[in-house]
Amino acid sequence: MDLLPVFLDMRARPCLVVGGGATAARKVANLLRAGAAVTLVSPELCATLAHQVAAGALRHEARRFVPADIAGQRLVIAATDDRAINRQIAELANAAEIPVNVVDDPDACTFVLPSIVDRSPVTIAVSSGKTSPVLARMLRTRLEALIPAGYGRLAELSGRYRERVKARFSAQRDRRRFWDRILQGAVAERILAGQFEEAEAIIERELAPDALERDLGEVYLVGAGPGDPDLISFRALRLMQQADVVVYDRLVAAPILNMTRRDAQRIYVGKERNHHAMRQEEINRLLADLAKDGHRVLRLKGGDPFIFGRGGEEIDTLAAEGVPFQVIPGITAASGCAAYAGIPLTHRDYAQSVTFVTGHLKDGSIDLNWPALAQPHQTIVFYMGLVGLPIIVQQLLAHGVAPEMPIALVQQGTTHLQRVYTGTLATICASVEADPPAPPTLLIVGEVVQLRDKLNWYRPPDEPVQGATTSIV
Ligand SMILES: C[S@@+](CC[C@H](N)C(=O)[O-])C[C@H]1O[C@@H](n2cnc3c(N)ncnc32)[C@H](O)[C@@H]1O
């Protein structure tokens, strides 16, 4: 290690920054966040610094640097655009044994300011030594994405209970096991979900003299999105890597399943059309039982769990039986397919509303409010509409929609197998019959479909040379 990482307590300590530009402003911002008493020496100030000076956040000397400015400082930052002056400041600081940082001059620095991930009181500092601040910033960005915003609250809570835990568990090994359980288990999840009272209640229970040493189970009902793994949310990813049992169905793409913990038990519950590996009631039961056995259960569903996903039914059972759960939204097929097909679902010129309906057949018909769906200036998205396509087309025409109304059928949207058929109500059935698509598919009916000609941007890697659009007009 060329540099020793340390975290300094700078609260109310005098620090000198010389320079009034954007770089100086960035350094000042970090010093102020750490509570330092900053003196800024510069004849001119950028707008950010001027604003902070006007707000009284720091002291400003509107003049050039003089050697006497160094006296009594704990840290010095030279951030002028004059290399010779910066070097002079560094020499003076060194002579006075005050740590000094010089902008864009690593050799003159005796300390560097790292890139910071701030989850106060947890702070992560990333440094590349004096080699590549850009690399350090890139790493920081990755960490920002991985570490949930609520981590600071977790640290605060741990701080509050530290003494009580010490009193309760005299052996260090027992304390460590307790904190492992708390910080990785249900308490952490409650905090990150913003359920602070519940989190404290669990800690209190676990601290009780007669508490059993067991983790509480929980169910994470997670929306896996329409297929592209990049569309998963940070929270979904975190929970996917925590759960020790994964209950998934057909619509969850393999690359997404592979993002779950390697050692997790995986249970397939099916849900293919007319072929369910497990009935809905059995799935509900399974989730509750697994959680009651202390498992962290990931119920992974395609798209969004609350949109044609029966997510409500599954958590209904959990709620009734007092099993803790969280619901993590996913990108629903309508949003994902529309975006990746270049079809805005609403548009000021064409559609003022969008309606999501199920095209699922029941006893050979589809029970929908057809007069409402036939109204102009709207977009209708049919989930599960492939088998019922002829009935959908026939009903829309019968209720007054023009045969020229554009329609798109998106096959396996957002994946490398995406294929988009476009046409009109008059032509779509014949085209689909001639070249049947592979499920899952989504239907989008409305004038907005024609915007695809201009807005189509997504090229699936496996797209045939002829193009991914099967035009059927
Ligand atoms: C039972 S619903 C589940 C919907 C899911 N909860 C959601 O929010 O997207 C299944 C239907 O969603 C649609 N679907 C889901 N993923 C899709 C995809 N990648 N491409 C096209 N349609 C999709 C199809 O209409 C499929 O029949």
The ligand as an SDF file (V2000), in Angstrom:
LIG
                    3D

 27 29  0  0  0  0  0  0  0  0999 V2000
  -49.5870  -14.2550  -16.6330 C   0  0  0  0  0  0  0  0  0  0  0  0
  -49.1570  -12.8240  -17.5270 S   0  0  0  0  0  0  0  0  0  0  0  0
  -47.9010  -12.1940  -16.4890 C   0  0  0  0  0  0  0  0  0  0  0  0
  -47.6330  -10.7450  -16.7120 C   0  0  0  0  0  0  0  0  0  0  0  0
  -46.5130  -10.2290  -15.8650 C   0  0  0  0  0  0  0  0  0  0  0  0
  -46.8700  -10.2550  -14.4580 N   0  0  0  0  0  0  0  0  0  0  0  0
  -46.1040   -8.8140  -16.2750 C   0  0  0  0  0  0  0  0  0  0  0  0
  -46.2890   -7.8760  -15.4920 O   0  0  0  0  0  0  0  0  0  0  0  0
  -45.5940   -8.6460  -17.3670 O   0  0  0  0  0  0  0  0  0  0  0  0
  -48.2680  -13.5070  -18.8480 C   0  0  0  0  0  0  0  0  0  0  0  0
  -48.3750  -12.6770  -20.1140 C   0  0  0  0  0  0  0  0  0  0  0  0
  -47.5150  -11.5670  -20.0550 O   0  0  0  0  0  0  0  0  0  0  0  0
  -47.0710  -11.2450  -21.3450 C   0  0  0  0  0  0  0  0  0  0  0  0
  -45.5970  -11.2880  -21.3550 N   0  0  0  0  0  0  0  0  0  0  0  0
  -44.7960  -11.4790  -20.3200 C   0  0  0  0  0  0  0  0  0  0  0  0
  -43.5050  -11.3750  -20.6770 N   0  0  0  0  0  0  0  0  0  0  0  0
  -43.5040  -11.0800  -21.9870 C   0  0  0  0  0  0  0  0  0  0  0  0
  -42.4670  -10.8510  -22.9450 C   0  0  0  0  0  0  0  0  0  0  0  0
  -41.1790  -10.8780  -22.6170 N   0  0  0  0  0  0  0  0  0  0  0  0
  -42.8360  -10.5940  -24.2260 N   0  0  0  0  0  0  0  0  0  0  0  0
  -44.1310  -10.5530  -24.5830 C   0  0  0  0  0  0  0  0  0  0  0  0
  -45.1290  -10.7650  -23.7050 N   0  0  0  0  0  0  0  0  0  0  0  0
  -44.8390  -11.0200  -22.4390 C   0  0  0  0  0  0  0  0  0  0  0  0
  -47.6580  -12.2650  -22.3010 C   0  0  0  0  0  0  0  0  0  0  0  0
  -48.8460  -11.7260  -22.8100 O   0  0  0  0  0  0  0  0  0  0  0  0
  -47.9390  -13.4030  -21.3680 C   0  0  0  0  0  0  0  0  0  0  0  0
  -48.9520  -14.2360  -21.8810 O   0  0  0  0  0  0  0  0  0  0  0  0
  1  2  1  0
  2  3  1  0
  2 10  1  0
  3  4  1  0
  4  5  1  0
  5  6  1  0
  5  7  1  0
  7  8  2  0
  7  9  1  0
 10 11  1  0
 11 12  1  0
 11 26  1  0
 12 13  1  0
 13 14  1  0
 13 24  1  0
 14 15  1  0
 14 23  1  0
 15 16  2  0
 16 17  1  0
 17 18  1  0
 17 23  2  0
 18 19  1  0
 18 20  2  0
 20 21  1  0
 21 22  2  0
 22 23  1  0
 24 25  1  0
 24 26  1  0
 26 27  1  0
M  CHG  2   2   1   9  -1
M  END
$$$$
